[in-house]
Amino acid sequence: TGVRRSNLNTAGTGARGGAVAQALAWAPTTPVRDALGNYVLEDPISSLFYNPVALTTEMEARQERTTAILLTGLNYEVLPGLTVDAQLGLNYSNRQDKYYSGDVSADTDIASASRSSNEDLAWQSTNTVNYRKSFGIHAFDITGVFEAQQMTSNGFGASVNDLTYPSTKYDNLALAASNSVYSGYSQWSLLSLVGRVNYALKDRYLLSASVRRDGSSKFQGDNRYSTFPAVALGWRLSEESFMQDIKFVTNLKLRGSWGLTGAQGISPYGTLSAYSTNVDDASAVFDGTSPGTITSGIILANPGNAGLKWETTEQIDIGADFEVAQGRVSLSVDYFKKTTDDLHLLRPLPGYAGGYSIQSNIGSNENTGWEFALSAVPLQVGQFQWRTTFNVSLLKNEITNLGTDRDTIPMSQFQNVLITGQSMSAIWGYKFLGTYKPADAAEAEAYGRTPGDARYEDTNGDGVISAADYQIIGTGVPKTSLGFNNTFTYKNLSLNIFFQGLFGFDKQNYSYAYGMIGSTDAKEIIFEDIKGRYIPGTNETSEIPKFGGHPLNSEARSSRFVEQGDFLRLKNVSLAYTVPRTKLQNIADIRIFVSGTNLLTFSSYKGIDPESNSNSVSGLTWDNIGTDAQVGLDYGSYPNSKTYTMGFNVTF
């Protein structure tokens, strides 16, 4: 059992509307408060939006979470080698979200608030029968599993505007000029059967075969159930007679596996039709006057798809494990290929069919790559030991199919895009070629530009720079990831140092872009780099466009603001001391520790944190795909925090 309670204020951590983005746009010469101590809500110089300090003090976005976990079970040996195991797990979660916004903008000087409550109850019952038997050179391990799980969610909330008494915040929503209320309920369940057989011959030839049958309430009819088989083979070469004379090799094993897994990552009622009463879509004016009387209505929003089925992933893995010097050095190498078919995507419908989108099975995605893991004890002298582990993954991600009717799907109002043959989360926009120089005046004139204007690649050669010239200008999916973990121990003292790195990916730095082009959130350019801009007759070699000129000089959706996001980070350092049990008369074990997280980052990226992303932006067209397809964008994204922890553990 376990209970956890958390209370967190996330005000100001949003992407574009967050305190980080606004702090970058707010002029450093504009004070936070005026002479009377009131917030300066309008920046006369630089920012178009909010005072970043007011965002964090006059807004409150409180997340209160209470979770409780109960695990219980029974294990019984019916006969020698035959055991029955029954496990029951309960997971209860209560979420209380409280939001308040006071005077953060000169345009909206009224206070608003909201409050919501959500209660989730999930249970899972796993029942296993296992039989193990060895005779001679044969060993069997047979397992059967029956599993059932269910999730039920209940929620309601209310939001209000123009609070009569702002000091009450979200604690008295009834005292407001306007309000809205909502409620919701959902439930889904999953039923599974699993059978598995493990067989070993002479403890050197290994076979594992399994089949899994899953049924989900999220689908309809025969599509509720799907079958997922898997098989794995292993060969322990180190046990063969021809390896016995090679004493320094402790273990050598070759292995391979193939299997199918399924995903049901849609809403509990994703196959059913949904209706909308949205005023913009489902209302009309019948009296012919202007503005007229709006009559509310109801229309079909997202049509149901009774034929929706499981998303299926096929994975092949071939690997080897190598160990020498009695385990002092070990190496594992794996090659994998992972193909996902029948992706759960929302397919947009044309206006004549009612618009909106329909949940569909379209598209395929493929991941291939290598994984290496090296572990060693480089040094061991007396009671001092240094143990290290280094792992690296090389990944190639490719969208192999997006359905029969299209090969390009825009992901947002920004510039993630899905394109057949390209990596997921590709960055889409103009390819920036620098600026037109005086020698390029004739070419610039052909495009309606003059020297000093931004120059972009005309991909289709039609003599016009438009959205038709968008191309892949980066990718947000890292090609290489690594981890380097080191543990140093001396007697009862232990020091752990862990490095993390991601390489081979790009970041669209909107935070830098909007500080260099003076648009959207900023009235003026606020970065010093602008001093090196193209100035006719003075600095005509610069690749930073001149002031004024063509409107595309202020285009952020281009490779001009795409940077390498590669980084190496000192992720964690921890120092621990274990008090010898003998000093405590063998009553208890005490471990005292201090640790630091995200201490140092080595990167050429100009933003605050190359690892953070702004994937919760508005205007997402296909937001069901998830964050894997919405990475590589930095619009004032909140960075990873540097944290320090001290504590102790006591075990009796």
Sequence and secondary structure as in RCSB ss.txt:
>XXXX:A:sequence
TGVRRSNLNTAGTGARGGAVAQALAWAPTTPVRDALGNYVLEDPISSLFYNPVALTTEMEARQERTTAILLTGLN
YEVLPGLTVDAQLGLNYSNRQDKYYSGDVSADTDIASASRSSNEDLAWQSTNTVNYRKSFGIHAFDITGVFEAQQ
MTSNGFGASVNDLTYPSTKYDNLALAASNSVYSGYSQWSLLSLVGRVNYALKDRYLLSASVRRDGSSKFQGDNRY
STFPAVALGWRLSEESFMQDIKFVTNLKLRGSWGLTGAQGISPYGTLSAYSTNVDDASAVFDGTSPGTITSGIIL
ANPGNAGLKWETTEQIDIGADFEVAQGRVSLSVDYFKKTTDDLHLLRPLPGYAGGYSIQSNIGSNENTGWEFALS
AVPLQVGQFQWRTTFNVSLLKNEITNLGTDRDTIPMSQFQNVLITGQSMSAIWGYKFLGTYKPADAAEAEAYGRT
PGDARYEDTNGDGVISAADYQIIGTGVPKTSLGFNNTFTYKNLSLNIFFQGLFGFDKQNYSYAYGMIGSTDAKEI
IFEDIKGRYIPGTNETSEIPKFGGHPLNSEARSSRFVEQGDFLRLKNVSLAYTVPRTKLQNIADIRIFVSGTNLL
TFSSYKGIDPESNSNSVSGLTWDNIGTDAQVGLDYGSYPNSKTYTMGFNVTF
>XXXX:A:secstr
 EEEEEEEE TT SSTTSHHHHHHHS TTS SB TTS B  S SSSBSS  HHHHHHSEEEEEEEEEEEEEEEEE
EEEETTEEEEEEEEEEEEEEEEEEEE S  SS  S EEEEEEEEEEEEEEEEEEEEEEEETTEEEEEEEEEEEEE
EEEEEEEEEEEEESSGGGTTS TTSEEEEEEEEEEEEEEEEEEEEEEEEEETTTEEEEEEEEEEEETTS GGGGE
EEEEEEEEEEEGGGSGGGTT TTEEEEEEEEEEEEEEE  S TTTTS  EE  HHHHEEE S  SS  EEE  EE
 S   TT   EEEEEEEEEEEEEEGGGTEEEEEEEEEEEEES EEEEE  GGGTSSEEEEE  EEEEEEEEEEEE
EEEEEETTEEEEEEEEEEEEEEEEEE  SS SEEE SSSSEEEETTS TTEEEEB EEEE  GGGHHHHHHTT  
TTSEEE  TT SS  SGGG EEEEESS SEEEEEEEEEEETTEEEEEEEEEEES EEEEHHHHHHHS  TTBSS 
  GGGGGS BTTTB S SS  SSSSGGGG  SBGGGEEE  EEEEEEEEEEEEE GGGGTTS EEEEEEEEEEEE
EE   SSS TT      S  SSGGG GGGS SEESS      EEEEEEEEE 
